[in-house]
Amino acid sequence: MTYSDITHGLWAETAKGKPELKMFSGEHRTEVAVIGGGYTGLSAALHLAKEGHDTVLLEANAVGFGGAGRNVGLVNAGLWLMPEDVISLVGEDHGEKLIDVLGASPDLVYGLIDEYDIPCEPWRFGTLHCADSGSGYKALKERERQWQKRGAPVELLEKEEAAQKLGTQVFRGALLDKRAGTVQPLGYAFGLAQAALKEGASLFENTPVTALNKKDGEFVLETPEGRLLAKKVIVAVMGYPEQVFDNHMKNMVPFNYFQFATPPLSRSILETVLPGRNGAWDTNLILSSYRLDEAGRLIVGSVGKVEGFAWDLKLAWAKRTIAKVFPQVGQVDMEHGWYGRIAMTTDHIPRFHVMDKDMAMVTCYNGRGIGPGTVFGKLLARYMTEGSRADIPLPISPIQAVNFRRLRGLFYEAGSRLYHFAQRRI
């Protein structure tokens, strides 16, 4: 499977360490089968193999084909929700554990990068959540209070201090989270795959699971050219389910995010645009993101797709955004534009599904896939081998369809297009 310019863009061009994987064929047995080659599946395969468990991963397309190869590359701590909102939604026991585990998720990400020398442009200089309005500033102040109460190294910067770190005066302040950073997201996925291979896991691409049944205490996974028998199964298909998992799309709200990247900027301009190499995004309901890559490209993104007539609309928005937020860049063309799907839930909490005592999944990270995906992959590996539900800091949820999910998706897409048509025209 090749990566499309419009879906993987810059990341497909600059990612290093792509593993050369074959299609699964024949009949084989394994202890644990992992379905899906994104962050969760790759992390699960890595940690299973590292502990000596026979593991086979099946990816329907290519490693990093889904959200793992399309996202912004922000390695954030926690969820989009504030800590106290998390607790109110999942309860104090699960909530506190979830906050602690995901608050520390960048440690696991950057720890694996260091351990396996993953070439993915890892910068851990913190991220900046930028207030684009008075209400946004108040929300960041509350977010600061809740995280500092838990000892997290976060700090709300006032307008001038934020402007020095951002290289722009358009925001009223910014919340600096020193736990966080950025990576080349597809390169990180490739690195996890290489690490899993190094530890002894077997990985296969272009291998969708066409049927999944249980017979005589074993799972039987049918593929186009083979059959895999497994004692246990981890499902990690997220926002790009294939074949037997197509119905999983009904369990999430479709939500897309696009990005555009400039050519590498000059050294003099880079001294004034995100000079601390922080990844950044704003508090707007239809948020925008800003970051640099290792070559000095400025990458801006927001909600929606870039296909058909929407390409020109979003491209014009990206150019206006750079002109207003970073006027020092001047007129600039875009080298790449791409988009991907985010697996969303209605309350922004991930879901833990147990389909069988020996088959489970955690899904829907609501736009924060790198840290949570890596962590939940590790936790699912432990759950499968040790069998304690306490390993997963989420309540078990039934798999059920989201009401009016298509209408919600159309609403988000239409709203984003109207917003991007109008934003920053004056």
MISE-62593 format. One record per residue (C-alpha): residue in one letter; residue number from 1; x, y, z. Coordinates in pm, whole numbers. Each point is the difference from the previous one (the first is absolute). Layout:
! residues N
{residu: a&num: NUM&c1: X&c2: Y&c3: Z}
...
END
This chain:
! residues 426
{residu: m&num: 1&c1: 0&c2: 0&c3: 0}
{residu: t&num: 2&c1: 138&c2: 341&c3: -94}
{residu: y&num: 3&c1: -55&c2: 322&c3: 189}
{residu: s&num: 4&c1: -198&c2: 268&c3: -181}
{residu: d&num: 5&c1: 128&c2: 356&c3: -24}
{residu: i&num: 6&c1: -338&c2: 130&c3: 113}
{residu: t&num: 7&c1: -30&c2: -232&c3: 301}
{residu: h&num: 8&c1: 356&c2: -26&c3: 133}
{residu: g&num: 9&c1: 168&c2: 294&c3: -172}
{residu: l&num: 10&c1: 321&c2: 122&c3: 157}
{residu: w&num: 11&c1: 20&c2: -288&c3: 245}
{residu: a&num: 12&c1: 19&c2: -263&c3: -275}
{residu: e&num: 13&c1: 280&c2: 195&c3: -169}
{residu: t&num: 14&c1: 218&c2: 54&c3: 307}
{residu: a&num: 15&c1: -63&c2: -304&c3: 222}
{residu: k&num: 16&c1: 305&c2: -220&c3: 52}
{residu: g&num: 17&c1: 34&c2: -368&c3: 82}
{residu: k&num: 18&c1: -297&c2: -141&c3: -190}
{residu: p&num: 19&c1: -13&c2: -375&c3: 71}
{residu: e&num: 20&c1: -15&c2: -240&c3: -292}
{residu: l&num: 21&c1: -289&c2: -230&c3: 89}
{residu: k&num: 22&c1: -168&c2: -283&c3: -187}
{residu: m&num: 23&c1: -360&c2: -113&c3: -34}
{residu: f&num: 24&c1: -105&c2: -277&c3: 239}
{residu: s&num: 25&c1: -51&c2: -338&c3: -167}
{residu: g&num: 26&c1: -43&c2: -362&c3: 98}
{residu: e&num: 27&c1: -126&c2: -132&c3: 335}
{residu: h&num: 28&c1: 177&c2: 90&c3: 323}
{residu: r&num: 29&c1: -58&c2: 6&c3: 374}
{residu: t&num: 30&c1: 88&c2: 272&c3: 247}
{residu: e&num: 31&c1: -62&c2: 89&c3: 360}
{residu: v&num: 32&c1: -132&c2: 350&c3: -68}
{residu: a&num: 33&c1: -128&c2: 146&c3: -327}
{residu: v&num: 34&c1: 0&c2: 379&c3: -31}
{residu: i&num: 35&c1: -223&c2: 154&c3: -267}
{residu: g&num: 36&c1: 106&c2: 346&c3: -114}
{residu: g&num: 37&c1: 336&c2: 167&c3: -68}
{residu: g&num: 38&c1: -50&c2: 338&c3: 166}
{residu: y&num: 39&c1: 147&c2: 116&c3: 331}
{residu: t&num: 40&c1: -216&c2: -225&c3: 218}
{residu: g&num: 41&c1: 57&c2: -316&c3: -201}
{residu: l&num: 42&c1: 372&c2: 61&c3: -47}
{residu: s&num: 43&c1: 52&c2: 85&c3: 366}
{residu: a&num: 44&c1: -194&c2: -311&c3: 104}
{residu: a&num: 45&c1: 208&c2: -221&c3: -233}
{residu: l&num: 46&c1: 323&c2: 157&c3: 124}
{residu: h&num: 47&c1: -80&c2: -47&c3: 368}
{residu: l&num: 48&c1: -136&c2: -352&c3: -46}
{residu: a&num: 49&c1: 309&c2: -111&c3: -190}
{residu: k&num: 50&c1: 229&c2: 173&c3: 248}
{residu: e&num: 51&c1: -148&c2: -216&c3: 275}
{residu: g&num: 52&c1: 56&c2: -314&c3: -202}
{residu: h&num: 53&c1: -353&c2: -58&c3: -134}
{residu: d&num: 54&c1: -46&c2: -135&c3: -351}
{residu: t&num: 55&c1: -174&c2: 283&c3: -186}
{residu: v&num: 56&c1: -128&c2: 53&c3: -355}
{residu: l&num: 57&c1: -126&c2: 340&c3: -120}
{residu: l&num: 58&c1: -223&c2: 26&c3: -307}
{residu: e&num: 59&c1: -43&c2: 340&c3: -171}
{residu: a&num: 60&c1: -260&c2: 35&c3: -276}
{residu: n&num: 61&c1: 196&c2: 265&c3: -190}
{residu: a&num: 62&c1: 343&c2: 122&c3: 112}
{residu: v&num: 63&c1: 153&c2: 87&c3: 336}
{residu: g&num: 64&c1: -112&c2: 353&c3: 87}
{residu: f&num: 65&c1: -263&c2: 4&c3: -275}
{residu: g&num: 66&c1: -272&c2: 139&c3: 228}
{residu: g&num: 67&c1: 16&c2: 287&c3: 244}
{residu: a&num: 68&c1: 353&c2: -97&c3: 109}
{residu: g&num: 69&c1: 134&c2: 120&c3: -334}
{residu: r&num: 70&c1: -217&c2: 307&c3: -46}
{residu: n&num: 71&c1: -18&c2: 191&c3: 331}
{residu: v&num: 72&c1: 173&c2: 321&c3: 110}
{residu: g&num: 73&c1: 266&c2: -176&c3: 205}
{residu: l&num: 74&c1: -77&c2: 166&c3: 334}
{residu: v&num: 75&c1: 102&c2: -225&c3: 289}
{residu: n&num: 76&c1: -236&c2: 140&c3: 260}
{residu: a&num: 77&c1: -62&c2: -105&c3: 360}
{residu: g&num: 78&c1: -354&c2: -92&c3: 104}
{residu: l&num: 79&c1: -320&c2: 35&c3: -200}
{residu: w&num: 80&c1: -166&c2: 304&c3: -157}
{residu: l&num: 81&c1: -225&c2: 12&c3: 307}
{residu: m&num: 82&c1: 107&c2: 166&c3: 322}
{residu: p&num: 83&c1: 84&c2: -244&c3: 283}
{residu: e&num: 84&c1: -312&c2: 76&c3: 204}
{residu: d&num: 85&c1: -220&c2: -57&c3: -305}
{residu: v&num: 86&c1: 162&c2: -339&c3: -51}
{residu: i&num: 87&c1: -79&c2: -97&c3: 359}
{residu: s&num: 88&c1: -362&c2: 113&c3: -31}
{residu: l&num: 89&c1: -46&c2: -215&c3: -310}
{residu: v&num: 90&c1: 172&c2: -326&c3: 101}
{residu: g&num: 91&c1: -2&c2: 20&c3: 379}
{residu: e&num: 92&c1: 272&c2: 81&c3: 252}
{residu: d&num: 93&c1: 172&c2: -340&c3: 0}
{residu: h&num: 94&c1: 33&c2: -39&c3: -375}
{residu: g&num: 95&c1: 34&c2: 374&c3: -51}
{residu: e&num: 96&c1: 301&c2: 53&c3: 227}
{residu: k&num: 97&c1: 177&c2: -302&c3: -147}
{residu: l&num: 98&c1: -74&c2: 116&c3: -355}
{residu: i&num: 99&c1: 130&c2: 349&c3: 74}
{residu: d&num: 100&c1: 320&c2: -137&c3: 155}
{residu: v&num: 101&c1: 65&c2: -252&c3: -276}
{residu: l&num: 102&c1: -62&c2: 237&c3: -291}
{residu: g&num: 103&c1: 166&c2: 293&c3: 176}
{residu: a&num: 104&c1: 319&c2: -206&c3: -5}
{residu: s&num: 105&c1: -49&c2: -134&c3: -354}
{residu: p&num: 106&c1: 268&c2: 225&c3: -157}
{residu: d&num: 107&c1: 254&c2: -168&c3: 230}
{residu: l&num: 108&c1: -79&c2: -337&c3: -158}
{residu: v&num: 109&c1: 8&c2: 141&c3: -355}
{residu: y&num: 110&c1: 334&c2: 176&c3: 35}
{residu: g&num: 111&c1: 136&c2: -288&c3: 208}
{residu: l&num: 112&c1: -68&c2: -243&c3: -285}
{residu: i&num: 113&c1: 150&c2: 244&c3: -250}
{residu: d&num: 114&c1: 319&c2: 13&c3: 205}
{residu: e&num: 115&c1: 9&c2: -375&c3: 71}
{residu: y&num: 116&c1: -40&c2: -104&c3: -363}
{residu: d&num: 117&c1: 166&c2: 305&c3: -158}
{residu: i&num: 118&c1: -308&c2: 81&c3: -208}
{residu: p&num: 119&c1: 75&c2: 263&c3: -268}
{residu: c&num: 120&c1: -320&c2: 206&c3: 25}
{residu: e&num: 121&c1: 113&c2: 359&c3: 62}
{residu: p&num: 122&c1: -76&c2: -16&c3: 374}
{residu: w&num: 123&c1: -17&c2: 343&c3: 164}
{residu: r&num: 124&c1: -104&c2: 13&c3: 364}
{residu: f&num: 125&c1: -10&c2: 373&c3: 55}
{residu: g&num: 126&c1: -361&c2: 16&c3: 117}
{residu: t&num: 127&c1: -319&c2: 98&c3: -176}
{residu: l&num: 128&c1: -191&c2: 329&c3: 9}
{residu: h&num: 129&c1: -380&c2: 10&c3: 26}
{residu: c&num: 130&c1: -80&c2: 350&c3: -123}
{residu: a&num: 131&c1: -288&c2: 222&c3: 114}
{residu: d&num: 132&c1: -169&c2: 157&c3: -302}
{residu: s&num: 133&c1: -261&c2: 183&c3: 213}
{residu: g&num: 134&c1: -80&c2: 114&c3: 351}
{residu: s&num: 135&c1: -207&c2: -310&c3: 63}
{residu: g&num: 136&c1: 283&c2: -213&c3: -134}
{residu: y&num: 137&c1: 241&c2: 165&c3: 244}
{residu: k&num: 138&c1: -235&c2: -72&c3: 292}
{residu: a&num: 139&c1: -26&c2: -363&c3: -106}
{residu: l&num: 140&c1: 379&c2: -30&c3: -10}
{residu: k&num: 141&c1: 22&c2: 157&c3: 345}
{residu: e&num: 142&c1: -234&c2: -267&c3: 133}
{residu: r&num: 143&c1: 193&c2: -271&c3: -183}
{residu: e&num: 144&c1: 320&c2: 129&c3: 161}
{residu: r&num: 145&c1: -160&c2: -13&c3: 345}
{residu: q&num: 146&c1: -122&c2: -356&c3: -40}
{residu: w&num: 147&c1: 329&c2: -135&c3: -134}
{residu: q&num: 148&c1: 218&c2: 189&c3: 250}
{residu: k&num: 149&c1: -218&c2: -142&c3: 278}
{residu: r&num: 150&c1: 128&c2: -339&c3: -117}
{residu: g&num: 151&c1: 361&c2: 115&c3: -15}
{residu: a&num: 152&c1: 23&c2: 24&c3: -379}
{residu: p&num: 153&c1: 265&c2: 238&c3: -145}
{residu: v&num: 154&c1: -243&c2: 232&c3: -178}
{residu: e&num: 155&c1: 10&c2: 379&c3: 1}
{residu: l&num: 156&c1: -230&c2: 264&c3: -147}
{residu: l&num: 157&c1: 207&c2: 259&c3: -181}
{residu: e&num: 158&c1: -129&c2: 356&c3: -31}
{residu: k&num: 159&c1: -30&c2: 163&c3: -341}
{residu: e&num: 160&c1: 354&c2: 136&c3: -36}
{residu: e&num: 161&c1: 177&c2: -309&c3: 130}
{residu: a&num: 162&c1: -217&c2: -218&c3: -222}
{residu: a&num: 163&c1: 76&c2: 225&c3: -296}
{residu: q&num: 164&c1: 374&c2: -50&c3: 51}
{residu: k&num: 165&c1: -39&c2: -378&c3: -14}
{residu: l&num: 166&c1: -251&c2: 1&c3: -285}
{residu: g&num: 167&c1: 137&c2: 275&c3: -220}
{residu: t&num: 168&c1: -340&c2: 168&c3: -29}
{residu: q&num: 169&c1: -210&c2: 257&c3: 186}
{residu: v&num: 170&c1: -342&c2: -138&c3: -96}
{residu: f&num: 171&c1: -61&c2: -206&c3: 316}
{residu: r&num: 172&c1: -94&c2: 121&c3: 349}
{residu: g&num: 173&c1: 219&c2: -255&c3: 172}
{residu: a&num: 174&c1: 100&c2: -364&c3: -20}
{residu: l&num: 175&c1: 17&c2: -299&c3: 232}
{residu: l&num: 176&c1: 346&c2: -156&c3: -13}
{residu: d&num: 177&c1: 4&c2: -374&c3: 73}
{residu: k&num: 178&c1: 359&c2: -107&c3: 56}
{residu: r&num: 179&c1: -91&c2: -370&c3: -8}
{residu: a&num: 180&c1: -85&c2: 14&c3: -368}
{residu: g&num: 181&c1: 167&c2: 42&c3: -338}
{residu: t&num: 182&c1: -14&c2: -102&c3: -366}
{residu: v&num: 183&c1: 110&c2: -285&c3: -225}
{residu: q&num: 184&c1: -17&c2: -93&c3: -366}
{residu: p&num: 185&c1: -309&c2: -217&c3: 53}
{residu: l&num: 186&c1: 41&c2: -248&c3: -286}
{residu: g&num: 187&c1: 369&c2: -35&c3: 82}
{residu: y&num: 188&c1: -95&c2: -82&c3: 359}
{residu: a&num: 189&c1: -240&c2: -271&c3: -124}
{residu: f&num: 190&c1: 278&c2: -144&c3: -219}
{residu: g&num: 191&c1: 231&c2: 4&c3: 301}
{residu: l&num: 192&c1: -247&c2: -189&c3: 219}
{residu: a&num: 193&c1: -32&c2: -259&c3: -276}
{residu: q&num: 194&c1: 378&c2: -40&c3: -24}
{residu: a&num: 195&c1: 21&c2: -31&c3: 379}
{residu: a&num: 196&c1: -271&c2: -268&c3: 4}
{residu: l&num: 197&c1: 186&c2: -193&c3: -270}
{residu: k&num: 198&c1: 322&c2: 30&c3: 197}
{residu: e&num: 199&c1: -171&c2: -150&c3: 305}
{residu: g&num: 200&c1: -127&c2: -295&c3: -202}
{residu: a&num: 201&c1: -356&c2: 91&c3: -102}
{residu: s&num: 202&c1: -121&c2: -100&c3: -348}
{residu: l&num: 203&c1: -159&c2: 286&c3: -197}
{residu: f&num: 204&c1: -194&c2: -23&c3: -326}
{residu: e&num: 205&c1: -143&c2: 267&c3: -233}
{residu: n&num: 206&c1: -271&c2: -10&c3: -269}
{residu: t&num: 207&c1: -172&c2: -262&c3: 213}
{residu: p&num: 208&c1: -358&c2: 88&c3: 93}
{residu: v&num: 209&c1: -186&c2: -236&c3: 231}
{residu: t&num: 210&c1: -295&c2: -117&c3: -208}
{residu: a&num: 211&c1: -158&c2: -222&c3: 268}
{residu: l&num: 212&c1: 49&c2: -45&c3: 373}
{residu: n&num: 213&c1: -154&c2: -290&c3: 194}
{residu: k&num: 214&c1: 75&c2: -211&c3: 304}
{residu: k&num: 215&c1: 15&c2: -378&c3: -22}
{residu: d&num: 216&c1: 109&c2: -250&c3: 263}
{residu: g&num: 217&c1: 142&c2: 275&c3: 220}
{residu: e&num: 218&c1: 206&c2: 158&c3: -279}
{residu: f&num: 219&c1: -62&c2: 309&c3: -210}
{residu: v&num: 220&c1: 8&c2: -60&c3: -373}
{residu: l&num: 221&c1: 102&c2: 304&c3: -203}
{residu: e&num: 222&c1: -58&c2: -39&c3: -371}
{residu: t&num: 223&c1: 204&c2: 213&c3: -242}
{residu: p&num: 224&c1: 8&c2: 13&c3: -382}
{residu: e&num: 225&c1: 286&c2: -248&c3: -19}
{residu: g&num: 226&c1: 14&c2: -168&c3: 337}
{residu: r&num: 227&c1: -140&c2: -93&c3: 338}
{residu: l&num: 228&c1: 135&c2: 97&c3: 340}
{residu: l&num: 229&c1: -97&c2: -192&c3: 315}
{residu: a&num: 230&c1: 42&c2: 197&c3: 323}
{residu: k&num: 231&c1: -68&c2: -51&c3: 368}
{residu: k&num: 232&c1: -64&c2: 370&c3: 51}
{residu: v&num: 233&c1: -80&c2: 302&c3: -218}
{residu: i&num: 234&c1: 60&c2: 373&c3: 35}
{residu: v&num: 235&c1: -207&c2: 210&c3: -240}
{residu: a&num: 236&c1: 162&c2: 335&c3: -83}
{residu: v&num: 237&c1: -176&c2: 123&c3: -314}
{residu: m&num: 238&c1: -102&c2: 351&c3: 125}
{residu: g&num: 239&c1: -133&c2: 241&c3: -265}
{residu: y&num: 240&c1: 88&c2: -212&c3: -304}
{residu: p&num: 241&c1: -177&c2: -334&c3: 48}
{residu: e&num: 242&c1: 9&c2: -248&c3: -288}
{residu: q&num: 243&c1: -191&c2: -309&c3: -108}
{residu: v&num: 244&c1: -142&c2: -184&c3: 304}
{residu: f&num: 245&c1: 30&c2: 318&c3: 210}
{residu: d&num: 246&c1: -185&c2: 235&c3: -238}
{residu: n&num: 247&c1: -290&c2: 30&c3: 244}
{residu: h&num: 248&c1: 232&c2: 160&c3: 256}
{residu: m&num: 249&c1: -37&c2: 326&c3: -192}
{residu: k&num: 250&c1: -351&c2: 18&c3: 146}
{residu: n&num: 251&c1: 149&c2: 30&c3: 348}
{residu: m&num: 252&c1: 177&c2: 331&c3: -61}
{residu: v&num: 253&c1: -69&c2: 347&c3: -133}
{residu: p&num: 254&c1: 184&c2: 70&c3: -328}
{residu: f&num: 255&c1: 235&c2: 294&c3: 47}
{residu: n&num: 256&c1: 275&c2: 107&c3: -238}
{residu: y&num: 257&c1: 309&c2: 217&c3: 36}
{residu: f&num: 258&c1: 217&c2: 148&c3: -276}
{residu: q&num: 259&c1: 346&c2: 154&c3: -18}
{residu: f&num: 260&c1: 208&c2: 206&c3: -241}
{residu: a&num: 261&c1: 378&c2: 31&c3: 5}
{residu: t&num: 262&c1: 217&c2: 278&c3: -140}
{residu: p&num: 263&c1: 342&c2: -54&c3: -156}
{residu: p&num: 264&c1: 286&c2: 27&c3: 254}
{residu: l&num: 265&c1: 19&c2: 356&c3: 133}
{residu: s&num: 266&c1: 320&c2: 203&c3: 11}
{residu: r&num: 267&c1: 212&c2: -5&c3: 314}
{residu: s&num: 268&c1: -77&c2: 368&c3: 71}
{residu: i&num: 269&c1: -376&c2: -59&c3: -14}
{residu: l&num: 270&c1: 27&c2: -315&c3: 212}
{residu: e&num: 271&c1: 157&c2: 209&c3: 274}
{residu: t&num: 272&c1: -338&c2: 175&c3: 35}
{residu: v&num: 273&c1: -255&c2: -276&c3: -75}
{residu: l&num: 274&c1: -51&c2: -245&c3: 288}
{residu: p&num: 275&c1: 363&c2: 62&c3: 96}
{residu: g&num: 276&c1: -14&c2: -250&c3: 285}
{residu: r&num: 277&c1: -129&c2: -272&c3: -238}
{residu: n&num: 278&c1: -317&c2: -42&c3: 204}
{residu: g&num: 279&c1: -302&c2: -160&c3: -157}
{residu: a&num: 280&c1: -306&c2: 225&c3: 39}
{residu: w&num: 281&c1: -376&c2: 9&c3: -45}
{residu: d&num: 282&c1: -275&c2: 241&c3: 101}
{residu: t&num: 283&c1: -316&c2: -1&c3: 209}
{residu: n&num: 284&c1: -237&c2: 73&c3: -287}
{residu: l&num: 285&c1: -295&c2: -238&c3: -36}
{residu: i&num: 286&c1: 131&c2: -72&c3: -351}
{residu: l&num: 287&c1: 358&c2: -12&c3: 111}
{residu: s&num: 288&c1: 316&c2: 68&c3: -197}
{residu: s&num: 289&c1: 346&c2: -150&c3: 59}
{residu: y&num: 290&c1: 351&c2: 128&c3: -68}
{residu: r&num: 291&c1: 333&c2: -180&c3: 4}
{residu: l&num: 292&c1: 336&c2: -32&c3: -175}
{residu: d&num: 293&c1: 173&c2: -306&c3: -134}
{residu: e&num: 294&c1: 372&c2: -77&c3: 13}
{residu: a&num: 295&c1: 62&c2: 160&c3: -341}
{residu: g&num: 296&c1: -165&c2: 326&c3: 109}
{residu: r&num: 297&c1: -334&c2: -35&c3: -174}
{residu: l&num: 298&c1: -293&c2: 177&c3: 166}
{residu: i&num: 299&c1: -300&c2: -234&c3: 25}
{residu: v&num: 300&c1: -347&c2: 142&c3: 67}
{residu: g&num: 301&c1: -316&c2: -204&c3: 37}
{residu: s&num: 302&c1: -367&c2: 6&c3: 94}
{residu: v&num: 303&c1: -325&c2: -193&c3: -11}
{residu: g&num: 304&c1: -124&c2: -150&c3: -326}
{residu: k&num: 305&c1: 103&c2: -174&c3: -320}
{residu: v&num: 306&c1: 208&c2: 121&c3: -293}
{residu: e&num: 307&c1: -153&c2: -169&c3: -300}
{residu: g&num: 308&c1: -199&c2: 126&c3: -297}
{residu: f&num: 309&c1: -99&c2: 366&c3: 18}
{residu: a&num: 310&c1: 91&c2: 6&c3: 370}
{residu: w&num: 311&c1: 368&c2: -11&c3: -99}
{residu: d&num: 312&c1: -2&c2: 357&c3: -136}
{residu: l&num: 313&c1: -210&c2: 127&c3: 292}
{residu: k&num: 314&c1: 230&c2: -149&c3: 264}
{residu: l&num: 315&c1: 315&c2: 97&c3: -190}
{residu: a&num: 316&c1: -116&c2: 362&c3: -8}
{residu: w&num: 317&c1: -74&c2: -22&c3: 374}
{residu: a&num: 318&c1: 349&c2: -136&c3: 70}
{residu: k&num: 319&c1: 165&c2: 287&c3: -189}
{residu: r&num: 320&c1: -218&c2: 261&c3: 176}
{residu: t&num: 321&c1: 74&c2: -161&c3: 335}
{residu: i&num: 322&c1: 375&c2: 17&c3: -50}
{residu: a&num: 323&c1: -28&c2: 361&c3: -122}
{residu: k&num: 324&c1: -197&c2: 103&c3: 311}
{residu: v&num: 325&c1: 166&c2: -215&c3: 268}
{residu: f&num: 326&c1: 358&c2: 3&c3: -133}
{residu: p&num: 327&c1: 21&c2: 301&c3: -235}
{residu: q&num: 328&c1: 381&c2: -15&c3: 11}
{residu: v&num: 329&c1: -19&c2: -311&c3: -220}
{residu: g&num: 330&c1: -133&c2: 206&c3: -291}
{residu: q&num: 331&c1: -166&c2: -144&c3: -309}
{residu: v&num: 332&c1: 69&c2: -369&c3: -22}
{residu: d&num: 333&c1: -123&c2: -297&c3: -200}
{residu: m&num: 334&c1: -85&c2: -333&c3: 153}
{residu: e&num: 335&c1: 202&c2: -313&c3: -67}
{residu: h&num: 336&c1: -248&c2: -250&c3: 139}
{residu: g&num: 337&c1: -363&c2: -28&c3: 107}
{residu: w&num: 338&c1: -160&c2: -308&c3: 158}
{residu: y&num: 339&c1: -270&c2: -114&c3: 241}
{residu: g&num: 340&c1: -112&c2: -290&c3: 217}
{residu: r&num: 341&c1: -282&c2: -128&c3: 215}
{residu: i&num: 342&c1: -17&c2: 30&c3: 378}
{residu: a&num: 343&c1: -191&c2: -265&c3: 195}
{residu: m&num: 344&c1: -234&c2: 206&c3: 221}
{residu: t&num: 345&c1: -249&c2: -83&c3: 273}
{residu: t&num: 346&c1: -288&c2: 221&c3: 107}
{residu: d&num: 347&c1: 153&c2: 69&c3: 343}
{residu: h&num: 348&c1: 369&c2: 1&c3: -108}
{residu: i&num: 349&c1: 82&c2: -302&c3: 219}
{residu: p&num: 350&c1: 167&c2: -308&c3: -157}
{residu: r&num: 351&c1: -189&c2: -329&c3: 10}
{residu: f&num: 352&c1: 108&c2: -334&c3: 148}
{residu: h&num: 353&c1: -186&c2: -291&c3: -162}
{residu: v&num: 354&c1: 26&c2: -362&c3: 113}
{residu: m&num: 355&c1: -151&c2: -216&c3: -273}
{residu: d&num: 356&c1: 115&c2: -327&c3: 159}
{residu: k&num: 357&c1: 208&c2: -83&c3: 305}
{residu: d&num: 358&c1: 292&c2: -39&c3: -241}
{residu: m&num: 359&c1: -82&c2: 281&c3: -247}
{residu: a&num: 360&c1: -6&c2: 372&c3: 77}
{residu: m&num: 361&c1: 67&c2: 346&c3: -138}
{residu: v&num: 362&c1: 46&c2: 360&c3: 107}
{residu: t&num: 363&c1: -108&c2: 249&c3: -264}
{residu: c&num: 364&c1: -76&c2: 365&c3: -75}
{residu: y&num: 365&c1: 269&c2: 235&c3: 133}
{residu: n&num: 366&c1: -183&c2: 310&c3: -126}
{residu: g&num: 367&c1: 299&c2: 157&c3: -171}
{residu: r&num: 368&c1: 270&c2: -102&c3: 250}
{residu: g&num: 369&c1: 119&c2: -325&c3: -144}
{residu: i&num: 370&c1: 375&c2: 2&c3: 54}
{residu: g&num: 371&c1: 23&c2: -9&c3: 379}
{residu: p&num: 372&c1: -323&c2: -189&c3: 74}
{residu: g&num: 373&c1: 56&c2: -244&c3: -287}
{residu: t&num: 374&c1: 347&c2: -88&c3: 124}
{residu: v&num: 375&c1: -117&c2: -33&c3: 360}
{residu: f&num: 376&c1: -314&c2: -201&c3: -68}
{residu: g&num: 377&c1: 194&c2: -232&c3: -230}
{residu: k&num: 378&c1: 229&c2: -80&c3: 292}
{residu: l&num: 379&c1: -293&c2: -36&c3: 241}
{residu: l&num: 380&c1: -193&c2: -227&c3: -238}
{residu: a&num: 381&c1: 308&c2: -219&c3: -30}
{residu: r&num: 382&c1: 8&c2: -30&c3: 378}
{residu: y&num: 383&c1: -375&c2: -59&c3: 17}
{residu: m&num: 384&c1: 23&c2: -285&c3: -250}
{residu: t&num: 385&c1: 282&c2: -173&c3: 184}
{residu: e&num: 386&c1: -94&c2: 71&c3: 362}
{residu: g&num: 387&c1: -377&c2: 22&c3: -35}
{residu: s&num: 388&c1: -82&c2: 281&c3: 245}
{residu: r&num: 389&c1: -258&c2: 255&c3: -109}
{residu: a&num: 390&c1: 158&c2: 237&c3: 250}
{residu: d&num: 391&c1: 285&c2: 35&c3: -252}
{residu: i&num: 392&c1: -225&c2: 215&c3: -220}
{residu: p&num: 393&c1: -99&c2: 333&c3: 165}
{residu: l&num: 394&c1: -337&c2: 13&c3: -176}
{residu: p&num: 395&c1: -341&c2: -151&c3: 69}
{residu: i&num: 396&c1: -104&c2: -281&c3: -234}
{residu: s&num: 397&c1: -244&c2: 134&c3: -261}
{residu: p&num: 398&c1: -234&c2: -184&c3: -234}
{residu: i&num: 399&c1: 62&c2: 39&c3: -372}
{residu: q&num: 400&c1: -293&c2: 206&c3: -121}
{residu: a&num: 401&c1: -78&c2: 233&c3: -285}
{residu: v&num: 402&c1: 8&c2: 379&c3: 44}
{residu: n&num: 403&c1: -334&c2: 162&c3: -78}
{residu: f&num: 404&c1: 2&c2: 237&c3: -298}
{residu: r&num: 405&c1: 376&c2: -44&c3: -41}
{residu: r&num: 406&c1: -8&c2: 78&c3: -373}
{residu: l&num: 407&c1: -195&c2: 319&c3: 61}
{residu: r&num: 408&c1: 249&c2: 100&c3: 267}
{residu: g&num: 409&c1: 283&c2: -60&c3: -243}
{residu: l&num: 410&c1: -169&c2: 202&c3: -274}
{residu: f&num: 411&c1: -65&c2: 278&c3: 250}
{residu: y&num: 412&c1: 367&c2: 15&c3: 100}
{residu: e&num: 413&c1: 119&c2: -5&c3: -362}
{residu: a&num: 414&c1: -249&c2: 262&c3: -119}
{residu: g&num: 415&c1: 72&c2: 220&c3: 301}
{residu: s&num: 416&c1: 374&c2: -21&c3: -54}
{residu: r&num: 417&c1: -32&c2: 96&c3: -366}
{residu: l&num: 418&c1: -214&c2: 305&c3: 80}
{residu: y&num: 419&c1: 241&c2: 98&c3: 274}
{residu: h&num: 420&c1: 309&c2: -39&c3: -214}
{residu: f&num: 421&c1: -165&c2: 194&c3: -283}
{residu: a&num: 422&c1: -59&c2: 297&c3: 231}
{residu: q&num: 423&c1: 286&c2: -15&c3: 254}
{residu: r&num: 424&c1: 274&c2: 263&c3: -19}
{residu: r&num: 425&c1: -135&c2: 167&c3: -314}
{residu: i&num: 426&c1: 24&c2: 342&c3: 161}
END
